[in-house]
Amino acid sequence: MAKGTVFKYGDNVDTDVIIPARYLNAPSPEELAKHCMEDIDTAYASTVKAGDIVVGGWNFGCGSSREHAPIAIQASGAACVIAASFARIFYRNAINIGFPILECPEAAQAISNGDTVSVDFASGRIVDETTGQTFQANGFPAFIEEIISHGGLLKYLKARQDSGEA
């Protein structure tokens, strides 16, 4: 479950906008977070708070296949990204690092910048608490919930190995 203020962006937000290439050698996720979205929203990194929510349009996370983009958003404190659609490599990279993302075109269109939104990841229910509108994204399959709850694919696999499941 997450609840926060929305930072809304449009269609085709690419990985070079999420984290500009000039910062790819940053030594930590926290350093990446300081530059997250700066080429599209200079205020994002200094105003985002833990639990806030990024909303995007179609094809969010398009561009290069670097993991830096979802890492930067996650490290900035955002609880999740809701978008009309995601570039497949961004989607997979987000799940691999344990960062929840939800596809819901109706929510992405209707939610406004600055709204307060709550998200139930298990059910996929999205509530714009500012307007009272409710939206339904698909919840995660059980195995993806497990990956996210463990903090990413590698931590999930390590936990399975440690428990003798792998």
N, C-alpha and C positions, 0 to 999 in steps of 0.2 A: 504494500500500500504506500502511496506517495501523495503528497499534497504540497502545492507550491504555486508561485507566480509564473506566468507564461512569458517566455521570450519567443516571439513568433517571427518566422522567416518565410520566404517564398519558395518557389520551385527551383529545382536544379542547384541547390546549395552543395557545392562540391568540396572535396576534402582540402583543396588549397585555400578555400575561404574559411573552413572550420579551423584549420591550423596551417597557416602559411608555411610554405616550404623553407623559408629562411630560418625557421625555428625547429626543424626536424632533428637537429643535433642537441636539443635541450637535454640536460642531464637527468631530468626527472619528470614524472607526470605533473607535479605541481608547477614546474616551470612551463610546461606546455599549456597548462590551464591559464597562466597569466596572459597568454597571447591568443586564446581561443576566441574565434569570431572577430578578431580585431579589424580585419579588412572589410567586414560587412556591418559591424556594430561595435564601435570603439568603446562603448560603455559596458558591454556584456561582462567582460572579465572582472571589472571593478564593482559591478552591481549584483551579479548572480549570487544567490544564497543557497546553502545546502537545502536540497529538496525541491528547488525550482524545476520547471519543466520547459523543455525546448519543443516547439511545434514548428514543423516544416511542411512544405507542399509536396509536390510530386518529385520523385527521384532524389530524395535527400541522401547525401553522402556519395554522389556520383564522383567520378574522377579516378585518381590513382587508388591503388589497393592498400594503402598504408593503414596500419592499426593506430597510428597516431591520432587520427580524427576522433574515433569514439573514446580513446583514452583521454584526450584533452577535454572533451565534454564531460565525461565522468569525473575527472579530477577537478573540474571547475565547481563541482557540487551539484550539478543537475541530477535529478533522480531518474530521468528517462527522456526519451525523445518520442513524440507522437508525430507521425507524418502521413501524408496521403499515400506515399509509397517510398521504398528505400532502394537504393542501388544494392544489388545482391551481395557484393563484397563488403559493403558497409554493414549490412545486416549480419552477415556471418562474423565479421570482426567484432561487432558489438557483443554478440552472444559469446564469442570466444573469451572476451575479457569480463563477462558477467554483468554487462550493462543492458538493462531492459529497454526495448524499443517496441512500439506498437504501431501497426498500420491501421489507419481509420480515416478514409478520405472525408467523411462527413464531419468528424471532429476537427480535422486539420483546416477545413474551410470555415467552420462556424466559430471556432475559438479565436478570441482576439488577444493581441499583445496586452499584457498587464492583467488579464483575467486570473482568477484563482481556480485551479483545477485539481481534482483528486483522481487518482487512478488506482484501481484494484487490479494488480497484475494477474492474479490467478483467474479471475473471471473475464478480464478485458474490459470491465466497465469503466468508463471515463465520465466524470461529472464536471461540467463547467459550473462551479459554485457561484460565479458572478451572475450568470444568466439563468441558471437552473436547468439547462439542457443536459440530457444524458445521451451518451453514445456507446456503441458496442463494438469494440475491436475483438479480434479473436484472442482468447487466452493462449498462453504458451502450452505446448505439449509437455507432458510430465518430464521428459528427459531434458528439455530446455529449461524448465523451472529448476531442475536439479543443478544444471550447469550454472545458472544465475545465482542460485542460493549458495553455492560453494565459492562464488567469486570468480568464476571463469572455468574454461575447459581444462586447463592444466591442473588447477586445484581440485576440480571434480575427479579427474582421472587419478590423481594422487590419493584422494580420499578412498576411492574404490580399491586402489591397489593396497592401501593400508588396512582396509577392512577385509581383504581377501576376495573381493568380488571380481577383480580384474584378472 
